[in-house]
Amino acid sequence: MAQSRKKRPALRWQVGLGLLLVLSLLLSGCSRHEFGGLLLDDPQEAEEIQGTNWDGSTFRLSDLRGKVVVLFFGYTFCPDICPIALTNMKAAYKQLDEPKEDVAVVFVSVDPDRDTPERLAQYVPAFNPDFYGVHVPQEALDVVKAAYGVYAEKRYLTDDESSADYFVDHTGGVYIIDREGRLRELLQHDTDPEILAGDLRYFMDK
């Protein structure tokens, strides 16, 4: 009996070591999430954006607090970057469970002269009617662009600067804003939809 009692502490130690080993294996199976873009180390509250949605309603970014927001700046006459970005957002959105409850996709036009709410109503819902397409007046848009580090300038196709025939050279970053309204991640416009969906799930679970 005395001999068996002496072995009990060692047995308890072995059992404890075994439990720690199992726990470490379980944790190693839960690999750390690999983000598809640049994760911001010091997330700050996203600058307010206020304008008119494509359906004529007033839009305020702050009204989306509680949802994960995917934010993109573009324009409807864009020949390449914008349709690629919106197509990928559409595909990522479809991969999410009940996305309308937890995720908002916001397209802010950098071409307010041509992208009226009526024009946005023809363009944005074609990708997904749940997406926001926002017209912001030029003066307010300049403030928003500066806050988000967005570059957008007209490039005319003729020497007549009154011509409506122009492109808008612009940056193509995709911003993710968390449920608390903080800017958390910046991705490229052509990020794979599966990667984008994975990042959105990460922030949805937070």
C-alpha positions as CSV (number, residue, x, y, z in Angstrom):
1,M,0.0,0.0,0.0
2,A,2.8,2.4,0.9
3,Q,4.5,1.7,-2.4
4,S,1.3,2.5,-4.4
5,R,0.8,5.8,-2.4
6,K,4.3,6.9,-3.4
7,K,3.5,6.4,-7.1
8,R,0.3,8.5,-7.0
9,P,2.0,12.0,-7.2
10,A,3.9,10.8,-10.3
11,L,0.8,9.4,-11.8
12,R,-1.1,12.7,-11.3
13,W,1.9,14.5,-12.9
14,Q,1.8,12.2,-15.9
15,V,-2.0,12.7,-16.3
16,G,-1.5,16.5,-16.1
17,L,1.2,16.4,-18.7
18,G,-1.0,14.3,-20.9
19,L,-3.8,16.9,-20.6
20,L,-1.5,19.7,-21.5
21,L,-0.3,17.8,-24.5
22,V,-3.8,17.2,-25.7
23,L,-4.6,20.9,-25.2
24,S,-1.6,22.0,-27.1
25,L,-2.6,19.8,-30.0
26,L,-6.1,21.2,-30.0
27,L,-4.8,24.7,-30.0
28,S,-2.3,24.0,-32.8
29,G,-5.3,22.7,-34.9
30,C,-6.9,26.2,-34.5
31,S,-4.3,27.9,-36.6
32,R,-4.1,31.7,-36.4
33,H,-6.1,33.5,-39.1
34,E,-4.1,34.6,-42.1
35,F,-5.5,37.9,-43.4
36,G,-5.7,38.6,-47.1
37,G,-4.7,42.3,-46.7
38,L,-3.0,44.8,-44.5
39,L,-4.2,44.5,-40.9
40,L,-4.1,47.9,-39.1
41,D,-2.2,47.6,-35.8
42,D,-3.9,50.6,-34.2
43,P,-7.5,50.6,-35.5
44,Q,-9.2,54.0,-35.4
45,E,-12.8,55.0,-35.8
46,A,-13.7,55.2,-39.5
47,E,-14.5,58.7,-40.7
48,E,-18.2,59.5,-41.1
49,I,-19.5,59.3,-44.6
50,Q,-22.9,60.9,-45.4
51,G,-24.7,61.1,-48.7
52,T,-27.6,59.7,-50.7
53,N,-28.0,56.0,-51.4
54,W,-29.0,54.7,-54.8
55,D,-32.6,54.3,-53.6
56,G,-32.9,58.0,-52.6
57,S,-32.5,57.4,-48.8
58,T,-30.1,59.2,-46.6
59,F,-26.9,57.2,-46.0
60,R,-24.7,57.5,-42.9
61,L,-21.8,55.1,-42.4
62,S,-22.3,55.4,-38.6
63,D,-25.8,53.9,-39.0
64,L,-24.2,50.6,-40.0
65,R,-22.5,50.3,-36.6
66,G,-23.0,46.7,-35.4
67,K,-22.2,45.3,-38.9
68,V,-19.0,44.5,-40.6
69,V,-18.6,47.0,-43.5
70,V,-16.8,46.5,-46.8
71,L,-16.1,49.9,-48.2
72,F,-14.9,50.7,-51.7
73,F,-14.4,54.0,-53.6
74,G,-15.0,53.9,-57.3
75,Y,-17.3,55.1,-60.1
76,T,-19.8,53.6,-62.5
77,F,-18.0,54.4,-65.7
78,C,-14.9,52.6,-64.5
79,P,-13.8,50.1,-67.1
80,D,-11.8,47.6,-65.0
81,I,-11.0,48.0,-61.3
82,C,-14.5,48.8,-60.1
83,P,-16.4,46.0,-61.8
84,I,-13.7,43.5,-60.7
85,A,-14.0,44.7,-57.1
86,L,-17.8,44.6,-57.0
87,T,-17.9,41.2,-58.7
88,N,-15.5,39.8,-56.1
89,M,-17.5,41.4,-53.3
90,K,-20.7,39.8,-54.7
91,A,-19.0,36.4,-54.8
92,A,-17.7,36.8,-51.2
93,Y,-21.1,38.0,-50.0
94,K,-22.7,34.9,-51.4
95,Q,-20.4,32.7,-49.4
96,L,-21.5,34.1,-46.0
97,D,-24.3,32.9,-43.8
98,E,-27.1,35.4,-43.5
99,P,-24.8,38.3,-44.7
100,K,-27.6,40.9,-44.8
101,E,-27.8,40.7,-41.0
102,D,-24.0,41.1,-40.4
103,V,-22.3,42.6,-43.4
104,A,-22.8,45.8,-45.4
105,V,-21.1,46.5,-48.7
106,V,-20.7,50.2,-49.5
107,F,-19.7,51.6,-52.9
108,V,-18.9,55.4,-52.6
109,S,-18.7,57.2,-56.0
110,V,-15.6,59.3,-56.6
111,D,-17.4,60.8,-59.6
112,P,-20.4,62.7,-58.1
113,D,-20.9,64.8,-61.3
114,R,-22.0,61.8,-63.3
115,D,-22.9,59.3,-60.6
116,T,-26.2,60.6,-59.5
117,P,-28.3,58.4,-57.2
118,E,-30.3,57.6,-60.4
119,R,-27.2,56.4,-62.2
120,L,-26.1,54.5,-59.1
121,A,-29.5,52.8,-59.1
122,Q,-28.8,51.4,-62.5
123,Y,-25.4,50.2,-61.6
124,V,-25.0,48.9,-58.0
125,P,-28.1,46.7,-57.7
126,A,-27.0,44.9,-60.8
127,F,-24.3,43.4,-58.6
128,N,-26.5,43.0,-55.5
129,P,-29.5,45.0,-54.5
130,D,-28.4,44.7,-50.9
131,F,-25.3,46.8,-51.6
132,Y,-25.2,50.5,-50.9
133,G,-24.3,52.9,-53.7
134,V,-23.6,56.3,-52.3
135,H,-23.5,59.7,-53.8
136,V,-21.5,62.3,-51.8
137,P,-21.4,66.0,-52.9
138,Q,-18.0,67.0,-54.1
139,E,-17.0,69.3,-51.2
140,A,-17.9,66.6,-48.6
141,L,-16.3,64.0,-50.8
142,D,-13.0,65.8,-50.7
143,V,-13.0,65.6,-46.9
144,V,-13.8,61.9,-47.0
145,K,-11.1,61.1,-49.6
146,A,-8.5,62.8,-47.4
147,A,-9.6,60.9,-44.4
148,Y,-9.3,57.5,-46.1
149,G,-6.2,58.3,-48.2
150,V,-8.1,58.0,-51.4
151,Y,-6.7,59.5,-54.6
152,A,-9.2,60.3,-57.4
153,E,-8.7,62.7,-60.2
154,K,-10.4,63.2,-63.6
155,R,-8.4,62.4,-66.7
156,Y,-9.9,64.0,-69.8
157,L,-9.9,62.3,-73.1
158,T,-9.9,65.5,-75.1
159,D,-8.4,69.0,-74.6
160,D,-11.8,70.4,-73.7
161,E,-12.0,70.2,-69.9
162,S,-15.7,70.9,-70.0
163,S,-16.2,67.5,-71.8
164,A,-18.1,64.8,-69.9
165,D,-15.9,62.2,-71.7
166,Y,-13.3,61.4,-69.0
167,F,-11.9,58.7,-66.8
168,V,-11.3,59.0,-63.1
169,D,-7.9,57.7,-62.0
170,H,-8.3,56.4,-58.5
171,T,-6.9,54.1,-55.9
172,G,-8.5,50.7,-55.6
173,G,-8.3,49.6,-52.0
174,V,-11.0,47.7,-50.2
175,Y,-11.6,48.7,-46.6
176,I,-13.0,46.5,-43.8
177,I,-14.6,48.3,-40.9
178,D,-15.5,46.2,-37.8
179,R,-18.7,46.1,-35.9
180,E,-17.5,48.9,-33.6
181,G,-16.9,51.2,-36.5
182,R,-13.2,50.9,-36.5
183,L,-11.1,50.7,-39.7
184,R,-9.4,47.3,-39.4
185,E,-8.0,46.1,-42.8
186,L,-7.1,47.2,-46.3
187,L,-7.2,44.8,-49.2
188,Q,-6.6,45.0,-52.9
189,H,-9.5,45.4,-55.3
190,D,-8.9,42.0,-56.9
191,T,-8.6,40.0,-53.6
192,D,-9.9,36.4,-54.1
193,P,-13.5,36.2,-53.0
194,E,-12.8,33.2,-50.7
195,I,-10.0,35.2,-49.0
196,L,-12.3,38.2,-48.6
197,A,-15.1,36.0,-47.2
198,G,-12.6,34.4,-44.8
199,D,-11.6,37.8,-43.4
200,L,-15.2,38.9,-43.1
201,R,-16.0,35.8,-41.1
202,Y,-13.2,36.6,-38.8
203,F,-14.6,40.1,-38.0
204,M,-18.1,38.8,-37.9
205,D,-17.1,36.4,-35.1
206,K,-15.6,39.2,-33.1
